[in-house]
Amino acid sequence: MFPRIHDKQLSAGKWIENYIDTYVERDVRSLVNVANLKIFESFLKICAAMSGSLVNYAAISNAVGISQPTAKKWLSLLETSGIMFVLQPYYNNFKNRNFISGGIRPATKLT
């Protein structure tokens, strides 16, 4: 059995656009008070562009035009809702794990 997007021959671009619209409009508003949804959409795009790199809250907040605490809050929201996760680095020394930032990873691979 194929995924619905392939089974029904849906446009992948249109599907992801609708998914993001639904997620942003319904789910994000129910979890956290986002005043400007366009800024949150920009935040999503920046996070997607930074996928695979180390988390840099200053770079994310500067690119989007939000504060660093807001970037941390929104990144936590993406993790809570299963959109992405921060992969913590592995070190034999446990102390290093707590002080070195992880990297952004998508929760699922979209191809």
C-alpha positions, 0 to 999 in steps of 0.5 A: 500500500502506497502513501496517500500522496502517491496513491492518489497522485497528489502534487507533493508541493501542494501537499506540503504547502497544505500541511504547513498551512494546517500545522501553522494555522491550527496546531501552533495557535493551540500550543503557543500564542504566535502573534504573527504567523508569517514570522513563524513561517519564516522561522520554519524555513530558517530551521529547515535551511539549517537542518544538519547544522549546529543550533545557533539561536543567535543566527536563527533569531537574527535571521527571523527578527525575533528574540533568542528566548522566542527562538528557543521556545519555538524550537521547543514547540517544533520538537514537541509537535514532532516536526523536528528534533535536536540531536545531541552530540555523543561524547564519552565524557558526560560533562561535554554532552551538557555544554555543547549544542546539538544539531537540528534534524527533521523528524521525518525525511521528506523526499 
